[in-house]
Amino acid sequence: MSDNTRMKIYLTAHENNLCDAVKEFLLENKDSVTVADKKSLSDKKFLRNIINNSGPWLVDYKNFKEISKNGGSEYFKEIPSILLLLNEEETANLMEEEFPENLSFLHMPLKPQILKASLRQSGLFGQKRKFKLEEETLYKNLFLKSSQPKLVLESSDFKIIDANKSAADLYGISLNDLIGQGLEKLHPKKLETIHEQILLALNGQNIFLNLKYQKNDEETLELEYFVSKIDVGSQRLISFNIHDITEREKADQLFYQQHEMLRSTLESIDDLFFTLNRDGDFVEYYQPSDSTHFSLSSDVFIGKNIYDVGFPLDVAKKYIQTIEKVIEEDKSEQIDYYLEAFGSRLWYSAKISPRKNAHGIADGVTVLCRDITRQKKNEEALKRARDFYLTLLGDFPSMIWKTNTSRRPDYFNKTWLDFTGNDLEKELKTDWVEKLHIADVSNFLSTLLNAYMKKKPFHLEHRLRHSSGEYKWVINAGRPFYNLEGQFAGFIGSCYDITERRNAEETLNLQKSAMESALEGILIVEDDNKNYPVIYANRESTNITGYKEDEIPGKDFLSVIGNPTIEKTHEEIIYALKNKTSFRGEIKCSNSSNNNLWRLLYMAPVRDEKSSVNHFVAVLSDITETKKVENTLRLNNRQLQKTNEELDRFVYSTSHELRSPLMSVLGLINLMEADESADEQKQYLNMIRDTVSRLDKIIHDIIDYSRNSRMDVVYENIDFEGFIRQAINNHAYMDNFTKVNFEVDVKNEVAFFSDKKRIEIIFNNFISNCIRFHNYNQDSPEVKIKVKTSPVNALITISDNGTGIHEKHLPKLYEMFYRATDKSTGSGIGLYIVKEIIDKIKGKIQVQSKINEGTTFIIDLPNLSDKEPRLFLLNSFEVENY
């Protein structure tokens, strides 16, 4: 289908029931296809969409039958068009069933061209059928469902083909008896006239007929028919709209009687009553019998224009203008005017209302005119009394104003005028907009308008222009004002200058804003000499104390600041509160998680003008991080001091250690120069080599110490087996190396991560010491090295059966340059470096030694595979049985 002919298609079918051509077509036009499954078809809103859409519904035979059984057939006749897909077997059963008239058949298998043509034709049929159904629905809604009696006639023989229930009730005939009859049954005597009028209606004229209908022996109805032609689809019909005017005719008969009664009534009331047409001509005139008005007969007025009966020109013009307005707007108006007669002024109030004809159209007015002379005299007296009271308000200390019903000012007292610097005439001409600050105009006018609409008091603060040109803050309060008759007459109000108060409030708000913006917590504490509750806390206080903003007010001061845990500090704060003195100091407290916190507190009493203390102000700062930094600096200083001490000893010992081998070398060189014996010289050279080797060892130890101090820990996978073998081979040059039996047992069950360089230094130092200080007077000197790894640590033991270390040396074994034996030829920093390295990589070391039995070092190193070292205490039982 092309874009020009694309239509909405609804599909309800099993894929297995569709031929290839249908499947191919649906795939190509999938954007136009809406699947209507069982769930969708149970939704009335979805069904209504199918009915309202002119597109076809494509359904296979099995779904069609199933929907019919489940009550869906009632919707079939409303759907614009249905295309039923059938296979050969289903086609054979069609003769046994009935189908709706909007259904067409498609026999599968079929060609795509046939499917497209069928869908296009079905869509056109659906559009026509939908239009026809909408037209019929409109016809039924307009005619048959109307509460007004209606008939519909055939245009050829004028037979009644349709009627609504209201028409049947009007005629007293059932619908079955009424439909199919001619008009001779209703109006047999006027049949010829009726047919003539129908022909005129068919030519496009609108016809009105007034006919009598004899409903029964006792009742005759006066009926008015409006006859017109209507088109329903291709049919041309005749519509009869019927109005029962029986009661209206009766009403006309009563009109005259009521008119006479009305005349008698109007002449008996105290007010003057007359009617005028739209041109101002008198139609009726009723004057009270005991009237004090001009004693003139109604003949003087009826038929005359209002300009011709003695009314002053301005009064007559006012009448004519009001008549036009009343007729145009179809609502009553009231005018007041006066007439001069016999040296007196007579006041009248005329209520002018629209006068409508029988068709409901206003074509004149009725006027009820009342003498209000006495009322006007009372009003003048009231005005004089009001003026007297307004004079009293003139010198009132508050600024007084008054507005009329149109919201325009009509009074200001002297105090107001002194404030603005204007006289009364200028002030009355000045609009509110000119009096107020531009930023307050909108709020004031909307408040005033709302107060006028609701007739409610109002109260607001705004700025008013002062005579100096500055704007002063005032409180303006207004109330509705009513006259003696209880009628709303405007508003009256008073103003008070509150500029000083506003300035004080702004200063207070600024101070509060500054407190809220402060980087420290600020608390105001009430001095109740008991709990000392906090009555104010700024925003930062909540961040410091951990309390929510609404939790602090009313809470005791010590709880808010964290209940100091140091008893002395707690007592000092209580003392300051009790004796109304200041406090400054650091307080240690703890939170709900038992974490230690540090806070800096400044507290001082607040004295009033009588020097009495009713409150305290406290400034609270969180210095926990500062204290942590201080502690870190303190630790660093101690470490630095230790390092400096060690450096001093290192420099002293190193210079001695380095100078001693050098002096030995110089001495040996001098001996070689004095002794020319070759054997002696070779012996001297061997001694030089030993001395240089010793010097080299010292330098290596210095380098290891330096690296450990300045290099970061690097985590790498450690191959203990390879490390140990390499370290043993590195010392093969040492004396007595071949005499020592090395036994290595590594159980590297999991990957172990630590610092390779530092692990290498550890093993080199221990293996070197084992060879250098072993007991070679025994038969079998040996060194055992065992390693066992786990996910959390590595347990390393290095033991020998050498000379051992005396117990008194063990506490100082890891000190720099400490030697545990006089036989030592080392630098004295090897074990010190080992201890420093183990500390650096978060490990621990223990030593067990007995004289002439041997020494065992036990090292526990954390497995740093997750870069987070986990320390565990050594289990002595495990070590002993390892």
Beta strands, then each sheet from edge to edge (+ up, - down):
strand 1: 9-12
strand 2: 33-35
strand 3: 57-60
strand 4: 82-86
strand 5: 103-107
strand 6: 150-154
strand 7: 160-163
strand 8: 207-214
strand 9: 220-232
strand 10: 235-244
strand 11: 272-277
strand 12: 282-286
strand 13: 333-341
strand 14: 344-356
strand 15: 362-371
strand 16: 399-403
strand 17: 409-412
strand 18: 458-465
strand 19: 471-482
strand 20: 488-497
strand 21: 521-526
strand 22: 534-537
strand 23: 583-590
strand 24: 596-607
strand 25: 613-622
strand 26: 716-717
strand 27: 741-747
strand 28: 753-754
strand 29: 782-789
strand 30: 793-800
strand 31: 844-850
strand 32: 854-862
sheet 1: 2+ 1+ 3+ 4+ 5+
sheet 2: 7+ 6- 10+ 9- 8+
sheet 3: 12+ 11- 15+ 14- 13+
sheet 4: 17+ 16- 20+ 19- 18+
sheet 5: 22+ 21- 25+ 24- 23+
sheet 6: 26+ 28-
sheet 7: 27+ 29+ 30- 32+ 31-
end
